[in-house]
Amino acid sequence: MANDNRENYNINILIQAVNDYFCAEQELKMFLETWVPGWWENKTTKQREDYTKYTERDQEKFNTVSMLCQLIKIDMDSLITTVKAMNRYEKLTKWEKCIHVTYLNEKNIKRFLAASDEYGYYYNSTGRKRMYAE
């Protein structure tokens, strides 16, 4: 049953969830650039609400990505790194976000994102057989 979860999911939904997390993180960073450090009691109610709103949204998006990764048993660090690399590549070619994944790439990406199985017969990154599996 765990093997079914690894193969039957839509990678585009994961990419969109990670991009939503990146947007929330960027909004928090932009807000914190204007944030003046000091005692919490000295802040106005509006400043406190804004701070709480941005931090909660950032944490909510992170938790969404984390739960999705746990649900389908993939490595969250690999997912975030992959989407960052895809966005960086798309930015170089003047596109804003990379949401399109072709069918040929989807299988390789799913294999790469799968949680590592150190006793498995294949490497996750390349799909090559391990030495002891031959």
C-alpha positions in Angstrom: 0.0 0.0 0.0 2.9 2.4 0.7 4.2 1.7 -2.7 0.9 2.8 -4.2 1.2 6.2 -2.5 4.6 6.8 -3.9 3.5 6.3 -7.5 0.0 7.6 -7.6 0.1 11.3 -6.7 0.1 14.5 -8.8 3.5 16.2 -8.6 2.1 19.5 -9.7 0.0 19.8 -6.5 3.2 19.4 -4.4 5.0 22.0 -6.6 2.1 24.4 -6.1 2.1 23.8 -2.3 5.9 24.5 -2.1 5.5 27.6 -4.2 2.7 28.8 -1.9 5.1 28.3 1.0 7.8 30.2 -0.8 5.4 33.1 -1.3 4.4 33.1 2.3 8.0 33.1 3.4 8.8 36.0 1.1 5.9 38.0 2.4 7.2 37.4 6.0 10.7 38.5 5.0 9.4 41.7 3.4 7.3 42.4 6.5 10.2 41.8 8.8 12.4 44.3 6.9 10.0 47.0 8.1 9.6 45.6 11.5 11.3 47.6 14.3 12.7 45.5 17.1 11.5 46.3 20.5 9.3 45.3 23.4 6.1 43.6 22.4 4.1 45.7 24.8 5.3 48.9 23.0 3.8 47.7 19.7 0.4 48.9 18.5 -2.4 46.4 18.1 -2.1 46.7 14.3 1.6 45.8 14.4 1.0 42.8 16.6 -1.8 41.6 14.4 0.3 42.0 11.2 3.2 40.1 12.8 0.9 37.3 13.9 -0.8 37.1 10.5 2.4 36.7 8.6 4.1 34.3 10.9 1.0 32.1 11.2 0.5 32.1 7.4 4.2 31.1 6.9 3.9 28.3 9.5 0.6 27.1 8.0 2.1 26.7 4.5 5.1 25.0 5.9 2.9 22.5 7.8 0.9 21.8 4.7 4.0 20.8 2.8 5.3 18.8 5.7 2.0 16.9 6.1 1.8 16.2 2.3 5.3 14.8 2.4 4.6 12.6 5.4 1.4 11.4 3.8 3.0 10.1 0.6 6.3 9.3 2.2 8.7 11.6 0.3 11.7 13.5 1.5 10.6 17.1 2.2 14.2 18.5 1.9 14.5 17.0 -1.6 11.1 18.4 -2.6 12.0 21.9 -1.5 15.4 21.7 -3.1 13.9 20.5 -6.3 11.3 23.2 -6.5 13.9 25.9 -5.7 16.1 24.6 -8.5 13.1 24.5 -10.9 12.1 28.0 -10.0 15.7 29.2 -10.4 15.9 27.6 -13.9 12.5 29.1 -14.9 13.6 32.5 -13.7 16.7 32.3 -15.9 14.5 31.6 -18.9 12.2 34.5 -17.9 9.3 32.5 -16.6 7.9 33.3 -13.2 7.1 29.8 -11.8 7.6 26.3 -12.9 4.4 24.4 -12.6 4.6 22.4 -15.8 6.2 19.0 -15.5 6.2 16.7 -18.5 5.2 13.0 -18.2 8.8 11.9 -18.9 10.2 14.1 -16.1 7.5 13.2 -13.6 8.6 9.6 -13.1 12.2 10.7 -12.5 11.1 13.4 -10.1 8.9 11.0 -8.1 11.8 8.5 -7.8 14.1 11.3 -6.7 11.7 12.6 -4.1 10.9 9.2 -2.6 12.0 8.8 1.0 15.4 7.1 1.1 15.5 3.4 1.6 19.1 2.5 2.6 18.4 -1.2 2.1 16.7 -0.8 -1.3 18.1 -2.2 -4.5 18.2 1.1 -6.4 19.5 4.6 -5.7 16.7 7.2 -5.5 18.7 9.9 -7.3 19.7 8.0 -10.4 17.7 4.8 -10.4 20.9 2.7 -10.8 21.2 -0.6 -9.0 23.3 -0.7 -5.9 26.5 -2.8 -5.9 25.1 -5.4 -3.5 21.9 -5.7 -5.5 23.6 -7.1 -8.6 
